[in-house]
Amino acid sequence: MLRHIVTYKFLPEAQGRTKLENLSIAKALADEMAKKIPELISFCCGVGSPEQKADNYDIILICDLKDFDTLTAYKQNPAHKAFGTHCHAVSSDRAAIDFEI
């Protein structure tokens, strides 16, 4: 099994919205992904607490998939692409890792 983890640091303002507004949109898109992507074995999306340190990342996805082939299919899903497009447009940084569990 493969674990795919992605985290983003959002900009204070982007696309005419505040960080909190963009985080809300990202969380809603992530929740839709969980419903629409059959390759997901396990899925978790978390948004950082407003009380966390300012230099922490703001949102994280933790996904379990069968293997790298299913990861490729996951990345091609329109729900995943919508999430990624939004996050890339409103973030300053991204980090990801894929590892076998």
Helices and strands as residue ranges (DSSP letters): E 2-10, E 13-14, E 17-18, H 19-36, E 42-47, E 59-65, H 68-76, H 78-90, E 91-100
